[in-house]
Amino acid sequence: MSASRDGLAARRQQLVLRSSQVRSQLVVQSAALSPVLAWGDRARAVFHWVRAHPEAVLTFGVVVVVARPRGAFRWGMRLWSAVRLVRRIRGRLSAWESGRARPGGG
């Protein structure tokens, strides 16, 4: 019984050592992702700020419309087209997924 416990303890020690080595490798290898993740963190912070201060966003929109109505209209139309495109793609994807979900379908 003691031999199996010693074997298990040795195996556990090996696994703990290997786990720390893998963690160290992960830190080194993920350094390349750090700038991308930093941008993601910034975007998330901006999103939270915008949700907390909708009046600032509205004020900015009004200023842009008053100062440059043609440019605001152009960008508004581009945004609306992008929203419609995303909705259309989502609809087609959901229809496609529901077709695949049925047994014998799609």
Buried (B, 14 or more C-beta within 10 A) or exposed (E): EEEEEEEEEEEEEEEEEEEEEEEEEEEEEEEEEEEEEEEEEEEEEEEEEEEEEEEEEEEEEEEBEEEEEEEBEEEEEEEEEEEEEEEEEEEEEEEEEEEEEEEEEE
